[in-house]
């Protein structure tokens, strides 16, 4: 529950806020890279760290269906996904 309380300074209202209230007031930010990692992880049923390993360290997925999903999501040919 959120309450208003008068402060001793200048008679201004000071808002008491809960943790949930604080969280709801935080700006919603757009993070396309993180959103992409989450989408791949969700579609492949793997962890976020697994997807980061595929992307950042060039580790190829063991299951071909994961390669197919990555190709579909990015529009990159399967054989080109890990070319440097």
DSSP file (Angstrom, degrees, kcal/mol; ACC not computed):
  #  RESIDUE AA STRUCTURE BP1 BP2  ACC     N-H-->O    O-->H-N    N-H-->O    O-->H-N    TCO  KAPPA ALPHA  PHI   PSI    X-CA   Y-CA   Z-CA
    1    1 A X              0   0    0      0, 0.0     2,-0.5     0, 0.0    20,-0.0   0.000 360.0 360.0 360.0 140.1    0.0    0.0    0.0
    2    2 A X        -     0   0    0     15,-0.1     2,-0.3    16,-0.0    15,-0.2  -0.885 360.0-177.0-108.3 132.7    1.2    3.4   -0.9
    3    3 A X        -     0   0    0     -2,-0.5    13,-2.8    13,-0.5     2,-0.4  -0.892  21.5-131.7-126.1 154.2    0.7    6.4    1.5
    4    4 A X  E     -A   15   0A   0     -2,-0.3     2,-0.4    11,-0.2    11,-0.2  -0.850  25.5-176.0-101.9 144.1    1.5   10.1    1.4
    5    5 A X  E     -A   14   0A   0      9,-2.0     9,-3.3    -2,-0.4     2,-0.3  -0.999  26.1-118.7-140.5 140.1    3.1   11.7    4.3
    6    6 A X  E     -A   13   0A   0     -2,-0.4     7,-0.2     7,-0.2     2,-0.2  -0.604  28.5-144.5 -78.0 136.2    4.0   15.3    5.0
    7    7 A X        -     0   0    0      5,-2.5     4,-0.3    -2,-0.3    -1,-0.0  -0.558  18.6-121.1 -93.5 165.7    7.7   16.0    5.4
    8    8 A X  S    S+     0   0    0     -2,-0.2     2,-0.7     2,-0.1    -1,-0.1   0.640  90.4  88.4 -77.3 -15.4    9.1   18.6    7.8
    9    9 A X  S >  S-     0   0    0      1,-0.2     3,-1.7     3,-0.1    -2,-0.2  -0.777 114.8 -30.5 -94.7 116.0   10.8   20.4    5.0
   10   10 A X  T 3  S-     0   0    0     -2,-0.7    -1,-0.2     1,-0.3    -2,-0.1   0.616  99.2 -85.7  58.5  16.2    8.7   23.1    3.2
   11   11 A X  T 3  S+     0   0    0     -4,-0.3    -1,-0.3     1,-0.2     2,-0.2   0.730  81.7 155.3  61.1  23.4    5.5   21.2    4.0
   12   12 A X    <   -     0   0    0     -3,-1.7    -5,-2.5     1,-0.1     2,-0.4  -0.497  47.5-111.0 -81.9 151.4    5.9   19.1    0.8
   13   13 A X  E     -A    6   0A   0     -7,-0.2     2,-0.5    -2,-0.2    -7,-0.2  -0.657  27.0-158.0 -79.8 134.5    4.3   15.7    0.5
   14   14 A X  E     -A    5   0A   0     -9,-3.3    -9,-2.0    -2,-0.4     2,-0.5  -0.967  15.1-133.9-113.2 126.0    6.7   12.8    0.5
   15   15 A X  E     -A    4   0A   0     -2,-0.5     2,-0.4   -11,-0.2   -11,-0.2  -0.663   8.6-148.2 -84.5 126.1    5.5    9.7   -1.1
   16   16 A X        -     0   0    0    -13,-2.8   -13,-0.5    -2,-0.5     2,-0.4  -0.772  25.2-171.2 -86.3 138.1    6.0    6.4    0.7
   17   17 A X        -     0   0    0     -2,-0.4     2,-0.1   -15,-0.2   -15,-0.1  -0.961  17.9-134.1-135.7 148.4    6.4    3.7   -1.8
   18   18 A X     >  -     0   0    0     -2,-0.4     4,-2.5     1,-0.1     5,-0.2  -0.456  34.6-105.3 -91.2 170.0    6.6   -0.1   -1.7
   19   19 A X  H  > S+     0   0    0      2,-0.2     4,-2.5     1,-0.2     5,-0.2   0.905 123.8  50.7 -60.3 -42.3    9.2   -2.2   -3.5
   20   20 A X  H  > S+     0   0    0      1,-0.2     4,-2.3     2,-0.2    -1,-0.2   0.901 110.1  49.6 -64.1 -41.3    6.4   -3.2   -6.0
   21   21 A X  H  > S+     0   0    0      2,-0.2     4,-1.2     1,-0.2    -2,-0.2   0.904 110.3  50.4 -63.2 -42.0    5.5    0.4   -6.5
   22   22 A X  H >X S+     0   0    0     -4,-2.5     4,-0.7     1,-0.2     3,-0.5   0.933 110.6  49.6 -59.9 -47.2    9.2    1.3   -7.1
   23   23 A X  H >< S+     0   0    0     -4,-2.5     3,-1.0     1,-0.2    -2,-0.2   0.896 108.4  52.9 -60.7 -42.4    9.5   -1.5   -9.7
   24   24 A X  H 3< S+     0   0    0     -4,-2.3    -1,-0.2     1,-0.2    -2,-0.2   0.769 106.3  54.1 -66.9 -24.7    6.4   -0.4  -11.5
   25   25 A X  H << S+     0   0    0     -4,-1.2    -1,-0.2    -3,-0.5    -2,-0.2   0.594  83.6 106.5 -85.2 -11.2    7.7    3.2  -11.8
   26   26 A X  S << S-     0   0    0     -3,-1.0     2,-0.1    -4,-0.7    -3,-0.0  -0.415  82.6-103.0 -66.1 142.7   11.0    2.1  -13.4
   27   27 A X        -     0   0    0      1,-0.1     2,-0.6    -2,-0.1    -1,-0.1  -0.380  28.4-120.6 -67.8 144.2   11.2    2.9  -17.1
   28   28 A X        -     0   0    0     -3,-0.1     2,-0.3    -2,-0.1    -1,-0.1  -0.755  36.0-158.6 -83.2 123.0   10.6    0.0  -19.5
   29   29 A X        -     0   0    0     -2,-0.6     2,-0.6     2,-0.0    -3,-0.0  -0.734  13.5-128.6-108.0 155.1   13.7   -0.2  -21.6
   30   30 A X        +     0   0    0     -2,-0.3     2,-0.4     4,-0.0    -2,-0.0  -0.886  26.2 173.5-103.0 122.7   14.2   -1.8  -24.9
   31   31 A X     >  -     0   0    0     -2,-0.6     4,-2.8     1,-0.1     5,-0.2  -0.756   4.9-179.1-129.7  84.6   17.1   -4.2  -25.2
   32   32 A X  H  > S+     0   0    0     -2,-0.4     4,-2.2     1,-0.2     5,-0.2   0.838  81.5  52.0 -57.9 -36.6   17.0   -5.8  -28.6
   33   33 A X  H  > S+     0   0    0      2,-0.2     4,-2.2     1,-0.2    -1,-0.2   0.944 113.3  43.2 -66.1 -46.1   20.1   -8.1  -28.0
   34   34 A X  H  > S+     0   0    0      1,-0.2     4,-2.6     2,-0.2    -2,-0.2   0.904 112.9  53.1 -65.5 -40.4   18.7   -9.4  -24.8
   35   35 A X  H  X S+     0   0    0     -4,-2.8     4,-2.3     1,-0.2    -1,-0.2   0.892 108.7  50.5 -61.3 -39.2   15.2   -9.9  -26.3
   36   36 A X  H  X S+     0   0    0     -4,-2.2     4,-2.6    -5,-0.2     5,-0.2   0.930 110.1  49.0 -63.7 -46.0   16.8  -11.8  -29.2
   37   37 A X  H  X S+     0   0    0     -4,-2.2     4,-2.5     1,-0.2    -2,-0.2   0.914 112.0  49.5 -60.5 -43.0   18.7  -14.1  -26.8
   38   38 A X  H  X S+     0   0    0     -4,-2.6     4,-2.3     2,-0.2    -1,-0.2   0.902 110.8  49.9 -63.0 -41.3   15.4  -14.7  -24.8
   39   39 A X  H  X S+     0   0    0     -4,-2.3     4,-2.5     2,-0.2     5,-0.2   0.924 112.4  46.3 -64.6 -44.8   13.5  -15.5  -28.0
   40   40 A X  H  X S+     0   0    0     -4,-2.6     4,-2.4     2,-0.2     5,-0.2   0.934 113.0  49.9 -62.9 -46.0   16.1  -18.0  -29.2
   41   41 A X  H  X>S+     0   0    0     -4,-2.5     5,-1.8    -5,-0.2     4,-1.1   0.902 112.6  47.9 -59.4 -42.1   16.3  -19.6  -25.7
   42   42 A X  H  <5S+     0   0    0     -4,-2.3     3,-0.3     1,-0.2    -1,-0.2   0.928 114.3  44.3 -65.9 -46.2   12.5  -19.9  -25.6
   43   43 A X  H  <5S+     0   0    0     -4,-2.5    -2,-0.2     1,-0.2    -1,-0.2   0.824 120.5  40.8 -70.3 -31.2   12.1  -21.4  -29.1
   44   44 A X  H  <5S-     0   0    0     -4,-2.4    -1,-0.2    -5,-0.2    -2,-0.2   0.536 104.1-128.2 -93.3  -7.6   15.0  -23.8  -28.6
   45   45 A X  T  <5 +     0   0    0     -4,-1.1     2,-0.2    -3,-0.3    -3,-0.2   0.927  68.0 120.4  57.5  47.9   14.1  -24.7  -25.0
   46   46 A X      < -     0   0    0     -5,-1.8    -1,-0.2    -6,-0.2    -2,-0.1  -0.785  66.9 -86.7-129.5 174.6   17.6  -24.0  -23.8
   47   47 A X     >  -     0   0    0     -2,-0.2     4,-1.7     1,-0.1     5,-0.1  -0.354  33.2-114.1 -80.6 162.9   19.1  -21.6  -21.2
   48   48 A X  H  > S+     0   0    0      1,-0.2     4,-2.4     2,-0.2     5,-0.2   0.877 118.2  56.0 -61.8 -37.8   20.1  -18.0  -21.9
   49   49 A X  H  > S+     0   0    0      1,-0.2     4,-2.1     2,-0.2    -1,-0.2   0.864 103.0  54.6 -64.3 -35.6   23.7  -19.0  -21.2
   50   50 A X  H  > S+     0   0    0      2,-0.2     4,-1.9     1,-0.2    -1,-0.2   0.936 109.5  46.8 -62.6 -45.5   23.6  -21.7  -23.9
   51   51 A X  H  X S+     0   0    0     -4,-1.7     4,-2.4     1,-0.2    -2,-0.2   0.902 109.9  53.5 -64.0 -40.7   22.4  -19.1  -26.5
   52   52 A X  H  X>S+     0   0    0     -4,-2.4     4,-3.1     1,-0.2     5,-0.7   0.892 106.9  52.9 -61.1 -38.4   25.1  -16.7  -25.4
   53   53 A X  H  X5S+     0   0    0     -4,-2.1     6,-1.8     1,-0.2     4,-1.2   0.911 109.4  48.7 -62.7 -41.8   27.7  -19.5  -25.9
   54   54 A X  H  <5S+     0   0    0     -4,-1.9     4,-0.4     4,-0.2    -2,-0.2   0.922 121.7  34.7 -61.9 -43.7   26.4  -20.1  -29.5
   55   55 A X  H  <5S+     0   0    0     -4,-2.4    -2,-0.2    -5,-0.1    -3,-0.2   0.961 127.4  30.7 -79.0 -54.1   26.5  -16.4  -30.3
   56   56 A X  H  <5S+     0   0    0     -4,-3.1    -3,-0.2    -5,-0.2    -2,-0.1   0.809 129.2  32.5 -82.3 -31.2   29.5  -15.0  -28.4
   57   57 A X  S  <<S-     0   0    0     -4,-1.2    -1,-0.2    -5,-0.7    -3,-0.2   0.389 100.3-120.5-111.0   2.9   31.9  -18.0  -28.4
   58   58 A X        +     0   0    0     -4,-0.4     2,-0.5     1,-0.2    -4,-0.2   0.717  53.0 159.5  69.8  20.4   30.9  -19.6  -31.7
   59   59 A X        -     0   0    0     -6,-1.8     2,-0.3    -9,-0.1    -1,-0.2  -0.671  35.4-136.4 -78.5 123.9   29.9  -22.9  -30.1
   60   60 A X        -     0   0    0     -2,-0.5    -5,-0.0    -3,-0.1    -1,-0.0  -0.600  22.2-106.0 -83.5 140.0   27.6  -24.7  -32.5
   61   61 A X        -     0   0    0     -2,-0.3    -1,-0.1     1,-0.1     6,-0.1  -0.295  17.3-138.8 -61.1 146.4   24.4  -26.3  -31.2
   62   62 A X  S    S+     0   0    0      1,-0.0     2,-0.5     4,-0.0    -1,-0.1   0.804  87.4  68.3 -76.0 -29.9   24.5  -30.1  -31.0
   63   63 A X  S >> S-     0   0    0      1,-0.1     3,-1.2     2,-0.0     4,-1.0  -0.802  74.2-146.8 -97.2 128.9   21.0  -30.4  -32.3
   64   64 A X  H 3> S+     0   0    0     -2,-0.5     4,-2.3     1,-0.3     3,-0.2   0.810  96.1  67.4 -63.3 -29.9   20.4  -29.5  -35.9
   65   65 A X  H 3> S+     0   0    0      1,-0.2     4,-2.0     2,-0.2    -1,-0.3   0.830  97.6  54.3 -60.9 -30.0   16.9  -28.2  -35.1
   66   66 A X  H <> S+     0   0    0     -3,-1.2     4,-2.4     2,-0.2    -1,-0.2   0.883 106.5  50.5 -69.7 -38.3   18.5  -25.4  -33.1
   67   67 A X  H  X S+     0   0    0     -4,-1.0     4,-2.3     2,-0.2    -2,-0.2   0.909 109.6  51.6 -63.9 -41.9   20.6  -24.4  -36.1
   68   68 A X  H  X S+     0   0    0     -4,-2.3     4,-2.5     2,-0.2    -2,-0.2   0.911 109.6  49.3 -61.0 -43.2   17.4  -24.3  -38.2
   69   69 A X  H  X S+     0   0    0     -4,-2.0     4,-2.7     2,-0.2     5,-0.2   0.921 110.7  49.8 -63.2 -44.6   15.7  -22.1  -35.6
   70   70 A X  H  X S+     0   0    0     -4,-2.4     4,-2.0     1,-0.2     6,-0.4   0.906 111.6  49.2 -60.5 -41.4   18.6  -19.7  -35.6
   71   71 A X  H  X S+     0   0    0     -4,-2.3     4,-2.4     1,-0.2     5,-0.4   0.910 112.2  47.8 -64.6 -43.2   18.6  -19.6  -39.4
   72   72 A X  H  < S+     0   0    0     -4,-2.5    -2,-0.2     1,-0.2    -1,-0.2   0.912 113.6  47.1 -64.7 -42.9   14.9  -18.9  -39.5
   73   73 A X  H  < S+     0   0    0     -4,-2.7    -1,-0.2     1,-0.2    -2,-0.2   0.849 123.5  31.6 -69.0 -34.4   15.0  -16.1  -36.8
   74   74 A X  H  < S-     0   0    0     -4,-2.0    -2,-0.2    -5,-0.2    -1,-0.2   0.710  95.6-128.6 -98.2 -22.9   18.0  -14.3  -38.4
   75   75 A X     <  +     0   0    0     -4,-2.4     2,-0.4     1,-0.3    -3,-0.1   0.600  64.7 134.7  79.8  10.9   17.5  -15.0  -42.1
   76   76 A X        -     0   0    0     -5,-0.4    -1,-0.3    -6,-0.4    -2,-0.2  -0.779  63.9-108.1 -94.5 135.9   21.1  -16.2  -42.3
   77   77 A X    >>  -     0   0    0     -2,-0.4     3,-1.5     1,-0.1     4,-0.7  -0.311  27.6-119.0 -60.3 145.1   21.8  -19.4  -44.2
   78   78 A X  G >4 S+     0   0    0      1,-0.3     3,-1.0     2,-0.2     4,-0.3   0.881 113.6  52.9 -54.6 -41.9   22.7  -22.3  -41.9
   79   79 A X  G 34 S+     0   0    0      1,-0.2    -1,-0.3     2,-0.1     3,-0.2   0.665 110.3  49.4 -71.4 -14.4   26.2  -22.7  -43.4
   80   80 A X  G X4 S+     0   0    0     -3,-1.5     3,-1.2     1,-0.1    -1,-0.2   0.505  81.2  94.3-100.4  -5.2   26.9  -19.0  -42.8
   81   81 A X  T << S+     0   0    0     -3,-1.0    -1,-0.1    -4,-0.7    -2,-0.1   0.831  99.1  26.6 -59.0 -34.3   25.9  -18.8  -39.2
   82   82 A X  T 3  S+     0   0    0     -4,-0.3     2,-0.3    -3,-0.2    -1,-0.3   0.102  87.2 125.7-120.3  23.4   29.4  -19.4  -37.9
   83   83 A X    <         0   0    0     -3,-1.2    -3,-0.0     1,-0.1    -4,-0.0  -0.631 360.0 360.0 -78.0 138.8   31.6  -18.1  -40.7
   84   84 A X              0   0    0     -2,-0.3    -1,-0.1     0, 0.0    -4,-0.0   0.411 360.0 360.0-105.7 360.0   34.2  -15.5  -39.6
